[in-house]
Amino acid sequence: MTDKKWVAEVNEKNQETKALSTKIPHQETQAPERRKFLKQAAALSTAVVSASAIAAENLPPNVPDWQKTLGSPVNTNPYGLPSKYEADVVRRRVPWLTADSIASVGFTPLAEINGIITPNGLAFERDHAGVPAIDPNQHRLMIHGLVKNPIILTMQDIKRFPTVSRIHFIECPANSAMEWKGPQVGRLQFTHGMTSCCEWTGVPLKYLLDEAGVKPEGKWLYAEGADAASMSRSIPMHKALDDTLVVFGQNGEALRPEQGYPLRLLTPGWEGNTSIKWLRRLEVTSEPSYQREETSKYTDLLNPKDPDKSNLIGKAYMFSWIMEAKSVITFPCPEKPLKKQGKYVMNGLAWTGSGKIKYVDISLDGGINWKQAELNGLVLDKCWTRFSLEFDWKGEELLIQSRATGEDGYVQPTYAQLRKARGVTSIYHNNAIHTWKINKSGEVESVQI
Amino acid sequence: MTDKKWVAEVNEKNQETKALSTKIPHQETQAPERRKFLKQAAALSTAVVSASAIAAENLPPNVPDWQKTLGSPVNTNPYGLPSKYEADVVRRRVPWLTADSIASVGFTPLAEINGIITPNGLAFERDHAGVPAIDPNQHRLMIHGLVKNPIILTMQDIKRFPTVSRIHFIECPANSAMEWKGPQVGRLQFTHGMTSCCEWTGVPLKYLLDEAGVKPEGKWLYAEGADAASMSRSIPMHKALDDTLVVFGQNGEALRPEQGYPLRLLTPGWEGNTSIKWLRRLEVTSEPSYQREETSKYTDLLNPKDPDKSNLIGKAYMFSWIMEAKSVITFPCPEKPLKKQGKYVMNGLAWTGSGKIKYVDISLDGGINWKQAELNGLVLDKCWTRFSLEFDWKGEELLIQSRATGEDGYVQPTYAQLRKARGVTSIYHNNAIHTWKINKSGEVESVQI
């Protein structure tokens, strides 16, 4: 941090300092007496003393109302809730995005999120047939198919295995999907809010598969949820035996209903929909199962503008599992404009499904010049990483962008690169560099350049 | 993990497997027809076929009720809540511990917590005059006293500074205080539940002090909260300039009201009460302020049994800030008994205010033999660390203990060592090795040996 003052403008408030400065450990008993004395003194004086002059010099300290009375009793909420002043910090739907609210999306308010943990109440939600209300005592996980010992596990059985806790992001591949053809939604919550990052606790899937004994011909898993959509995906055995978890815990407590309570799969770094929620069944198979959600949906229809790739037109990528390196500036953003000129810390989030973030570059001029951002705090595998950069805003227009690079060397692409390779018929896997335009007023809008 | 099977007993349930194994993406239309066919077949047969035999062999898949109907619409709760089946996972008070519920404690249910993040709804709560309902737009932080530029900061001012996010535990020094004279409360939630661990986001205090310009004679801070208790402590300048934060974020969202919304101090690794909540004022002083809560309270009255320390009898430790290395086994525990013999993973939490946990040892025989536990997941500075050890329970009585060692070499003491040094008149800083007795029934009780 430099020596330059950050909030020099607040010094104009220093006339308040004296009024607030008296120690007030017992203000309830002292204040009324002192106030009374001062009133009498004023009344006795023949000089005209304005009330404000008394206030500044001699009145009791400016004690806020909430300090004058006892607060709410301890444990008023045995399960705590946010302050009423945070009522606007909620997940939101885009009404026109889905035909109804049963198969829809609740977006995380990224502009309001600090650090790398998303609180459970704000973790984004994507359901295909609503959220089932599952009784954990009745819930079962069956592992069968090409295994030596098919098994049915209760939640108690599962929790007896060795568990691990890891902080990973989840991102729906449809995150930023609305933006393929140009800016559609002028709010960070909607351009990028289909990702969250939590500490997940569960059992490595390899332990459960080891228990069942996968036969040599077992190369795939069919994973099925207990929701009314029977949401299901095919998972190749190499991922199942790598870092995939069967998860029951989220940020220290039980999974939330909309995150798969009581049990979900977690395939770190892969399309969110492969982390099957409300997990009830894993069938070991020799081939992919080609379920609806991996054929008609969650495939990437191609219409590349690159003439060398015309042979791909009308074809589609399937099993495009890994969520590629991506980043977004979370301050400033449309929800958090600049209110006056001066020094600020720009900050944002970067992530990649391939591993750790290596670095993030920032441009203030729409991608002409780049400057390396600072990575802040923990830099973990397949996890949100915070970055920041100080800047001094003099009231000019800026086109701010962030560009993430993964430890595998993959660089977040521009929109031009992405469209050249795929056209604009893809729905999923839009990880393009995003641009916020800061207007002279300090307002921020979503643009594409 | 060994090759030994963990849940061999569940294989007895395998007769259920076949009934559950048919893929059921469209069970609503298929199931009724198949059921009807089977009923007709049974009626036509002259052989007596039991209903259960039909069920096992031929009946449609056992589809749970919640999979047969649509779930709750997406974003039914814009701010999400736990499942109704988790209603028992809440903070609790010990009714006899405090004279009333305004100055009291809500304990974290440690037996139900996974990983190292405590969800905000369950973070322990210790208030001295209840929880004030503070309007963040009206809240101010004043920094004054021995400074060149006294300042008053709004929440917006504070958030403009560079911020950091760090995962740290907070522990009330009164954690385990009820146990000094022997086991008083037979529940992990009450023996150790005055600690939590969250990701905190805020501004390093040194940046704010730099803004105000501390004068050379400024060696201490008087930190005051905006609650009706004006809860306050003296903080030496070396801690203020080290890792102390002025925090507005907790696990990604705004601080919860009972954690100091909208602003608190965080003195990592130190007595929880020094992390002043609802922070309104920091006065730079040349000496400690000797407030009520650091003289009559939060001091450690001594009555050592060690004859060599008889000169200390009747004296007290003051400013005993650092929370020493401590640990506790969170499974098994009174709330989580063993239900049958077999293989288990014992696990627990360790932490130290001095830095990182170096290792944790576990005894199954009340401290005679020790075995090093595995540290699981992230091992961070002044942060909860998870440890675990596999064990095979054959139905015998066990006295299980964990013993934490910090990176500074400090070893968690026994009750005998602690009482020899201090007697039993201390209230605070009980970090003794804790013992759970596993009875032959598998029930777990708190004992002291």
Interface residues (C-beta under 8 A of the other chain):
Chain A: M1 D3 K5 W6 V7 V10 N11 K13 N14 E16 T17 L20 S21 K23 I24 P25 Q27 E28 P64 W66 Q67 K68 T69 L70 G71 S72 P73 V74 N75 T76 N77 P78 Y79 G80 L81 P82 S83 K84 Y85 E86 V89 V90 R91 R92 R93 D100 S101 I102 A103 S104 V105 G106 E112 I113 N114 G115 I116 I117 T118 P119 N120 G121 L122 A123 E125 R126 D127 A129 G130 V131 P132 A133 I134 D135 P136 N137 Q138 H139 R140 M142 H144 N149 P150 I151 I152 L153 T154 Q156 D157 R160 F161 P162 T163 V164 S165 R166 I167 E199 W200 T201 Y207 D210 E211 Y222 E224 A226 D227 A228 S230 S232 F248 G249 N251 G252 E253 A254 R256 P257 E258 Y261 P262 R280 R281 E283 Q291 R292 K339 G342 K343 Y344 V345 N347 N376 G377 L378 R386 S388 E390
Chain B: M1 D3 K5 W6 V7 V10 N11 K13 N14 E16 T17 L20 S21 K23 I24 P25 Q27 P64 W66 Q67 K68 T69 L70 G71 S72 P73 V74 N75 T76 N77 P78 Y79 G80 L81 P82 S83 K84 Y85 E86 V89 V90 R91 R92 R93 D100 S101 I102 A103 S104 V105 G106 E112 I113 N114 G115 I116 I117 T118 P119 N120 G121 L122 A123 E125 R126 D127 A129 G130 V131 P132 A133 I134 D135 P136 N137 Q138 H139 R140 M142 H144 N149 P150 I151 I152 L153 T154 Q156 D157 R160 F161 P162 T163 V164 S165 R166 I167 E199 W200 T201 Y207 D210 E211 Y222 E224 A226 D227 A228 S230 S232 F248 G249 N251 G252 E253 A254 R256 P257 E258 Y261 P262 R280 R281 E283 S289 Q291 R292 K339 G342 K343 Y344 V345 N347 N376 G377 L378 R386 S388 E390
